[in-house]
Amino acid sequence: MKLFSLYRVELRRLLLSRTVFAAALLSILSLPLGNILFVYSNSRAMSDYYILTPVLTGTTVGAIFWAVVMIMEADRLQRSGVHVLTDAISPPVFLSAARTLALLTISMLATVLTALVYLPYTAAKMSYLFSAGFYYANFMIFMLPTWWISILFADAFYQITRRVELSVVLYIVLIGVSVSGIAFADYFMRWINPFVLTYSDGFPSVWPLRIGLYTRTIWLCFALGVWLLSILCVRKYQKGLVFSLLNNVKKIAVLISAVLLATTGMILWHYQPFIDHGPDYYEYSDYLLEIDDANRISAIR
């Protein structure tokens, strides 16, 4: 079967899955917890209270739910022993990719549904301060990419290890990096809990959205790169990790794409436009003094 045909089958199956429905429902219901359980920002801006805090809460909580669903779905065939039959019908690589793409599509639909569910309440509370474009931008920039990043990493960990417990441990370690002191020193490390300083009701809050879009792009590059590498680790029939990798590594296009995506992420990280990459002030002052001395010497001559 071709990839698109498998994608349609997996999409239809996952849309009818109770596990997927539960993850989507819990992700939607998690948004109000942000203002109930904790105060994200000391700002009194209505944009912070009614948009930023719920969206970031749903972003983090929903990412965990979708990762759990991804690992469960990736292990479903192995757990039931049906993988012996499915591997004979369609290539395991295509089936794994189709399942992941289908779950990414459903998470996108869940993001749109979440935004629509809370739209009337948010618009009523914010009154004339409400902006539909700004409202949807928060969901599309913070929530959707983070859910995709979480799904891709979860699936990659399972495809590499082929063990549920190891996949969960690796995912928890990745979360730990995002919430650790290292991440607070470098906010680019915060992949599951995006960093947003604050919003303002009186001035456009464009810069937080731009920073959020930039960081999400970086982590999407990393996640896609790792996921493509994990596709090369998908097991062939009666072959382990090493022999499956040696067999799949012949897919040069997949390997090159993975390396390019990871390299793009590193370049974007290093050459971020939000800091000054120019020389320090003292270095620049020394440079001006050298030019001035050279001009004086030329004038004397």
Secondary structure, 3 states (H helix, E strand, C coil): CCHHHHHHHHHHHHHCCHHHHHHHHHHHHCCCHHHHHCCCCCCCCHHHHHHHHHHHHHHHHHHHHHHHHHHHHHHHHHHHCCHHHHHHHCCHHHHHHHHHHHHHHHHHHHHHHHHHHHHHHHHHHHHHHCCHHHHHHHHHHHHHHHHHHHHHHHHHHHHHHCCHHHHHHHHHHHHHHHHCHHHHHCHHHCCCCCCCCCCCCCCCCHHHHHHHHHHHHHHHHHHHHHHHHHHCCCCCCCCCHHHHHHHHCCCHHHHHHHHHHHHHHHHHHHCCCCCCCCCCHHHHHHHHHHHHHHHHHHHHC
